[in-house]
């Protein structure tokens, strides 16, 4: 490929853009770097942006990972995240696809009703009553089904489906495909970027879910990682009550930051795999053509 | 034994036998986790079996989330008419709300069914009054078990190195703090120490925080005779912050801040951070509980092997007054849902609570598994610290139903320990902290209903005081008057008047007002 020859002013412009992006990168990375550095802080050291590797202490991680409840909590978080993504994505697709078809009778009314729930939330107590009356309290279903469809994600996906040329669907129908076959064999394969993006949105939301488990679950063995990590950190504050406890092997700052790293890490690992789809998916879903 | 108690005991035994004949009673108990970092008791916990076999109770125990999340959950359960049978309430605002909603049952009829527990814990009419409406008592108001355990601790090794004496007045405190900050007391050649470590903390075990900067600075207000929210003066009742001495105390804290003798991060630090820092050896003096000290000594001596700590009496103010702070004699509060009482579970609740009060139940709930979580040494339960709290804590999640702070219990919980070759008799330190702190009993505060805009009032006072002490706002007649005038916009006078009425009604002030 022939290399494009840039003028001096173009080069300056590109360099300044690069420099600005590097600056943005640094500003973004510094807090994350600080979190990692403090999580490795040994006793006797003060939190700082730079801690030489020979001073790194993994005590905070060891103390957190050494808690018997954390592995169970991790499993719970995985179940809630994977199950939540599967259920939410399935339901969102099944709602978004028909709503994206112009020939759906009452489409405007249905979208309006859905939008109403987006703008006016029922509130905590009615939600709790519904979950209770459905007999879902203290089960994973209370988390998985409550708010399984995000209206925002539904609208993004609906817009994306609308951007798929109708001629493709018509061709499939001429070949005798049913609605479901059109969705399965034509629409969904073309929607991978959007599905991955929405899946990531759901995944992050489920992974970070803190309030709903506290509200709907009473069995501590069902609690996900964020709740259990919070409880472990709370334990540091109750030395007045619990003899022989809270003997920290790591500074409180390190424990807090290590819990931040632990809770963030899985999503950070997943993100690069989805990134290229993510950008494309969000952009396409955001523009109505 | 007199005839009455005999009959009651007989009735209790007969009730137990009758209950067993009918099959176990389902009893749902919900408490805040005593050990938040530990899981719930396992399903095969021997307590479940014992309760089924001996008391005819099928116990379902759930742990409430800590803090406001627990209140939210109880609020949601109340809305769903699904409250547990017996549960703990830590927010008096929530207690009032549940009471108004008619969700709570009077507990009067439990008392004769659990005579031993009642005699030790619920026989103080003044404390019962705190949770009463007319003659009905709506809560099992325990006495406080672990209050007044806070103190200022001083690095005696630093005092000795600098040739100083423990401070006994505020002025001496300031001079010592200055020396600890500026004269390199640890001798490492670096300017890395501070005179005093304290944080803004309103949630400290057994101390009433009062309006202001929280508990860690009450000793300053105590030195000026204005610790706590109200002055309890029957002739001139008022909020302490109206007293000119409140301003003087605030000015003293500002002086500490301006002289940079307090850790500059103090206004944003949390209690756990403070603990880390004194254990690292950064502070010459710090505010800490005996329990917190016990938990941190190992780390402290690992970092500061030559250190020596002593407990300081609260420093005296200009008029010779001193107090480490205020406290309430009211401790944990357990309540019974109306639904439970209506469905005739009172006998099962009483049986369970009486069992938890002493003997087998007391040890199982309070101390865990004998031989594993604790052993008895000369009849004193001694915790096996080799078993991590994350494990043994599971078996003592219901300990607040059992503990009652008797001397043997305190010896077990705060034993004699040896750290880095030094002996610490923790229960003696606890007694010393309680005795020499000149603590002021302000139990009446618990009866004072929160103002409708309580959070706004608390935020207003705290924010203004923080601005004053951090130097973001000058302290002079004009600014202080502006601060007090601002309270009017929050209808503080109504709150104050309501507090006075309540305190008089409950007998904490003289009955006849003089103004």
Interface residues (C-beta under 8 A of the other chain):
Chain A: X43 X44 X45 X46 X66 X67 X68 X69 X72 X124 X125 X128 X129 X132 X211 X214 X215 X218 X219 X220 X221 X227 X230 X231 X232 X233 X234 X235 X236 X237 X238 X239 X240 X241 X242 X243 X244 X245 X246 X247 X248 X251 X252 X253 X255 X256
Chain B: X30 X33 X34 X35 X36 X37 X38 X39 X40 X62 X63 X65 X66 X67 X69 X72 X73 X75 X76 X79 X80 X82 X146 X149 X204 X205 X206 X270 X271 X272 X273 X275 X276 X279 X280 X281 X289 X291 X292 X294 X295 X296 X298 X299 X302 X303 X383 X385 X388 X389 X390 X391 X393 X412 X413 X414 X415
